[in-house]
Amino acid sequence: MPKILICDDSWLTRRGVKRIVQSEGYEVCEAENGLQGLEMLKASDSNIDAVILDLLMPKMSGVEFLDALKGENIMIPVVVLTADIQKTVKEKCTELGAGAFLNKPPEPEVLIAVLNDLLTGQG
């Protein structure tokens, strides 16, 4: 099964998203901020297939995380999951390679559908 990195500074959000993702049989790893998430993603043994990413986090924001991925030419499906619904933020995330943009809290069936589409290349 694919391995999903949940990158969010909120333990409560990570727990809820983890429950949704694991219910589909996906393996999950967690990061508390973008910097930790980027380090996990770049680890040679990470085998991470997709990222669920918050935007407002300490140390490295979600936008900075996306920018780092683009700068290092790391191609991986990313679902941005945030309470920030500004059009300009959504456009910036899409420009930096985010495959989907969902509002918090996510509807489980929508999150799984988007994740499945991105993992199969249909998103």
C-alpha positions, 0 to 999 in steps of 0.5 A: 500500500502507498505511504502517506506523509501527513505534515501538520503542526496540529496533533489533533488534525494529524490524528484525524487525517491519519484515521481517515487515511489508514481506514483505506489501508494506506501506511502513514508517517507524520511530521510536525512542520514542513522542515521535518516533513522535507527531511523525512521525504528526502531520507533515502528509505522514506518510500513516501508516495504522497503528502497531505500538507498544512500551510500554516506551520512553524519552522517551514510553512506549507508554501515554503515546503512546496517551494523547496520541493520545486527547487529540488525537483522532487515530484510527489503528489501533494494535497494541501489541507488548510483553513486558509481559503484565499484564492491567491494562496490556492493559486500559489500552491497550485503554481508550486505543484500542489495537486489538490487543495482541500479545506479543513476539516476534510470530508473523509470520502473527498480526501480519499477520492482526491488522494486516490486520483493523485496516486493513480495519476488522474488528479 
